[in-house]
Amino acid sequence: MTPKLTQEQREAIRQRQGRPLEIKDDETRKVYVIIESDLFDRATHALEEHDARSAIRAGIDDLEAGRVVPFAEVDKKLRTKLGLPAHKS
């Protein structure tokens, strides 16, 4: 279901000139933000890229600090957890 804008909301959006519009629900007291979908998509993409870069940076930091687990140990734990046969050397 995609609700339609009311005339009041449409006018408020026009007055905001492209900036996000906050809408308050008097029943729940929650505040919602209306933004154009392309802005939402770009913001979501930027956050996903930031998360990926942060995870990579954290991995590099762990590696450089010596916080590593040998592959053989990880492989053994995963195989045990997944019920797979042990790796043959």
VOPAGU-2260 file (C-alpha; in pm, 1 decimal, decimal comma):
REM VOPAGU-2260
SITE   aa  ch    i         X         Y         Z
SITE  MET   A    0       0,0       0,0       0,0
SITE  THR   A    1     135,3     339,1     -97,0
SITE  PRO   A    2     -54,4     621,4      74,9
SITE  LYS   A    3    -112,7     942,0    -119,7
SITE  LEU   A    4       2,6    1282,6      -2,2
SITE  THR   A    5    -255,8    1518,6     133,6
SITE  GLN   A    6    -268,8    1872,8      -0,7
SITE  GLU   A    7    -133,2    1994,4     334,7
SITE  GLN   A    8     166,8    1759,3     309,3
SITE  ARG   A    9     228,4    1854,3     -54,1
SITE  GLU   A   10     237,4    2223,0      38,6
SITE  ALA   A   11     468,8    2156,1     334,7
SITE  ILE   A   12     705,3    1963,3     103,3
SITE  ARG   A   13     705,5    2254,2    -142,6
SITE  GLN   A   14     791,0    2497,3     137,1
SITE  ARG   A   15    1082,5    2276,4     250,0
SITE  GLN   A   16    1239,9    2314,2     -98,2
SITE  GLY   A   17    1384,8    1963,1    -112,8
SITE  ARG   A   18    1478,5    1936,6     254,5
SITE  PRO   A   19    1330,5    1650,3     461,0
SITE  LEU   A   20     985,4    1706,4     608,7
SITE  GLU   A   21     900,8    1581,9     956,4
SITE  ILE   A   22     546,7    1453,5    1008,5
SITE  LYS   A   23     421,8    1390,7    1363,1
SITE  ASP   A   24     161,5    1125,2    1439,7
SITE  ASP   A   25     -45,2    1267,5    1724,7
SITE  GLU   A   26    -174,5     920,8    1816,2
SITE  THR   A   27     162,8     749,3    1861,7
SITE  ARG   A   28     372,1    1064,1    1911,1
SITE  LYS   A   29     620,0     923,8    1660,8
SITE  VAL   A   30     785,3    1151,2    1407,6
SITE  TYR   A   31     834,3    1035,7    1049,5
SITE  VAL   A   32    1049,4    1195,7     783,3
SITE  ILE   A   33     942,8    1235,8     423,3
SITE  ILE   A   34    1224,9    1261,5     170,8
SITE  GLU   A   35    1245,0    1200,1    -203,0
SITE  SER   A   36    1316,8     836,8    -284,8
SITE  ASP   A   37    1636,8     912,3    -479,8
SITE  LEU   A   38    1779,0    1092,0    -174,6
SITE  PHE   A   39    1683,3     794,8      42,4
SITE  ASP   A   40    1854,2     556,9    -203,8
SITE  ARG   A   41    2173,9     765,7    -211,8
SITE  ALA   A   42    2182,3     793,1     169,6
SITE  THR   A   43    2128,4     418,2     210,4
SITE  HIS   A   44    2403,2     343,4     -42,1
SITE  ALA   A   45    2644,5     580,8     135,5
SITE  LEU   A   46    2574,8     414,0     471,6
SITE  GLU   A   47    2632,1      67,3     324,1
SITE  GLU   A   48    2963,9     181,0     173,8
SITE  HIS   A   49    3065,4     335,8     507,4
SITE  ASP   A   50    2982,9      12,1     692,4
SITE  ALA   A   51    3186,7    -192,5     443,1
SITE  ARG   A   52    3485,6      43,1     472,6
SITE  SER   A   53    3459,7      35,3     853,2
SITE  ALA   A   54    3452,8    -346,0     857,1
SITE  ILE   A   55    3753,4    -367,0     625,1
SITE  ARG   A   56    3943,5    -111,6     835,2
SITE  ALA   A   57    3861,5    -306,6    1154,8
SITE  GLY   A   58    3989,2    -627,1     992,3
SITE  ILE   A   59    4314,4    -459,6     887,3
SITE  ASP   A   60    4355,1    -312,9    1236,9
SITE  ASP   A   61    4305,5    -659,6    1390,7
SITE  LEU   A   62    4557,7    -810,6    1150,7
SITE  GLU   A   63    4816,1    -541,0    1221,7
SITE  ALA   A   64    4763,9    -579,2    1598,5
SITE  GLY   A   65    4813,1    -955,2    1576,5
SITE  ARG   A   66    4451,2   -1036,4    1660,3
SITE  VAL   A   67    4420,8   -1324,7    1417,2
SITE  VAL   A   68    4308,0   -1685,7    1425,6
SITE  PRO   A   69    4491,7   -1940,2    1209,6
SITE  PHE   A   70    4285,9   -2063,9     913,6
SITE  ALA   A   71    4317,0   -2426,3    1023,2
SITE  GLU   A   72    4148,2   -2341,1    1354,7
SITE  VAL   A   73    3863,7   -2152,2    1186,1
SITE  ASP   A   74    3819,8   -2432,8     932,0
SITE  LYS   A   75    3802,2   -2694,8    1208,3
SITE  LYS   A   76    3543,9   -2495,6    1408,2
SITE  LEU   A   77    3325,7   -2435,3    1103,7
SITE  ARG   A   78    3339,8   -2797,0     993,5
SITE  THR   A   79    3245,3   -2912,1    1342,7
SITE  LYS   A   80    2961,3   -2659,8    1368,6
SITE  LEU   A   81    2824,7   -2748,2    1022,8
SITE  GLY   A   82    2873,6   -3121,9    1066,6
SITE  LEU   A   83    3119,7   -3148,8     779,4
SITE  PRO   A   84    3401,0   -3401,9     763,1
SITE  ALA   A   85    3742,8   -3294,2     887,0
SITE  HIS   A   86    3976,6   -3148,4     627,7
SITE  LYS   A   87    4233,4   -3394,6     498,8
SITE  SER   A   88    4587,4   -3259,1     507,8
